[in-house]
Amino acid sequence: MSNSQAIEDYCKAVYALGVDRERVPTGEVAARLGVTPATATAMLQKLAEVGLADYVPYKGVSLTPAGEKVALEVIRHHRLIEAFLAEALGMPHDRVHAEAEVLEHYISEDLEALIAAKLGEPSHDPHGTPIPGPDLAPPVASRRVPPEAAA
């Protein structure tokens, strides 16, 4: 199944907001993504329908293992792109995040592998945040990163 950018963004947001807690309130997901709570609810219900999330009305949402894999894949893309832009292209660190936000949804697995190989499979992005490995196992330290830093 190919995921839409919206599905990837929601999985990434739930993952980032779910640090050290079982469920994330719908309102927090909505606020992070800049959408209304009703819009967030509709998408979280869709994620639940396709097996990426466990959504319970009025109690919040958590990712399933499949949803966590989607989130970690997007996070890996994002952080590898940040590292590539900073290290290989010399882009200032304060600009790499915005560029990576756009590009994270569009790189192929082949390009991901080439970027990782070119950079020597980096363990951290330019901001010092751990990059999930190619096995998509969550880096231990990344679960302790404040939600605003987990991109």
N, C-alpha and C positions, 0 to 999 in steps of 0.2 A: 504494500500500500504506500502510495506517495502521499506525504503529508503537505498540507497547505502551509503557507507562511503563518497564518493565524493559529493553526493547530500547534505549530512549533513554538510560536511566541507564548501561547498559553501554557504549554508544558514547561517551557523555560521559566516562566513567571511563577508557576506553582512550585517548581523545584526550588527556585531561589527563596521564595517566601516560606517554604516548608522546613527551613532549617530548625532542627530540634523540636519539632512539634508534629503531631499526628495529622491534623487537618488545617487547611488554610481557609479563612473566611472568604466568602465570595466577594465581599466589599473590598478586601485588600487586593484581590486579583484585579478587580475592576479599576481600582485606583492606580495600581502599578502600570496597567496597560492603557489608562486614559479612556476607558469606556464606561458606560452606565452599568450599574449592577444588573439590570435586566439583560443587557447584551452579554455580560460575563456569564450569567446564569445559563443563557441559551447555549453558549459555546461549551461550558462545563458539562452540560447535559449531553452535548454531542460527543465530547471526549469520553464520557462514560459509556455512551452507546457503542463506540468503536473500540472500547476496551483499554483506553489510555488513562482513565481516571476513575476513581470511586467518588461519586458526588452524592452527598446527602443533603437535601434541602434544609436550610436553616442551621446546618452543622458544618458545612464547608466541603472541601475537596482534598483528596490526596491522590498522588499518581500511582498507577499500577506499575509493576516492573516494566511493562512495555512503554508506558508513558515516561518513566524515568529514563529509559534508553533513548527515546526521542529527545528529551531535554538534554541529556548528556552529549548526544551527537551534535546538537545545535551549539551547545556551550563549547565543545571541542573545536568545532568550525570557527566560532567567534574568536576564541582565544588564540588559535593558530593563525588566523588572519591578522589579529592584532600584532602578534609576534613577527609575522612576515612583513607587514607594513612598516613596523618600527625597525627591525633588524636588517632586512634585505633592501628596503626602499628608503630608509631613513626618515620616514614620516614622524613628525613630533608625537610624543606619547599622548598629548592632550587631544589629538585628532583621530587616533586609531580606533577608538571606541565607536564613534559615529559611522565611520566607514565599514567597520566590521558588522555593525547592526544591519546594514543593508546587504552586504555580501554573504553573511552566514547562511542564508537560505538558498544560495544559488551555486555553491561549489559542489562538484562531484566528489565521490569517494576517491577517485583517482587523483584529483587535484589536491584533496586533503592529504593523501599519502605523499605526494610530491613535495608539498609545503613542509610537512613534518620531517621528511628525509632531508630536505635542503637545510633545515634549521637544526638537524641532529636530534629530532624527537624531543623538543624542549619540554621541560616539566612545569614551567611557569610562563605566563604572559608578561608583557612589559610592565604591568602594574603589580607583579608579584603574586598573582592569583594562580593557583595550580590548574594545569590543563589536564582534563581527563585523558587517559591513555587510549591507544587504539582499541583496547578491549572494552572501552566505555565503563570500566569500573570507576565509581566515584572516587576522586582523590580524597583521602581522609581529611585533609585540611580544608577542602572546598566546602564541606558541610558546616564549617564554622565561620565562613566568610559572611559578613553582614549582607542582607538582601540587596542593599544598594550597590554593593561591590560585585555581586555575582551577576555577570552579564551573559 
